[in-house]
Amino acid sequence: MPRSLDKWFQDVITNEKRRQMRSGVSSQISNNEAIRKGLRRIPSKSELNAQADALNKKPLHHYVFCSHNIPYWRTCAKCGRDKASAARNAEMILTKSRCL
């Protein structure tokens, strides 16, 4: 006996809801397991040093240094700052400091 179209749609919707429920439960279990394992995890030296560096930086650190910890009046190959732009930055900083 063939199934009706309504019954077929109900089965499809029910199966999708079951799949979502199983996926959600599995995801929550894996999150809880990651949290449980993470509590015992010992951070590496580089992670501890990165946290200490972040705490030691002054609030206005990025106004003087680029993201590579090089002052704006020096050249930085990673930022693309050449001699001309570094000299311009140095001149700008010197003129601002004289005004104070």
Helices and strands as residue ranges (DSSP letters): H 5-39, H 45-56, H 61-64, H 83-99
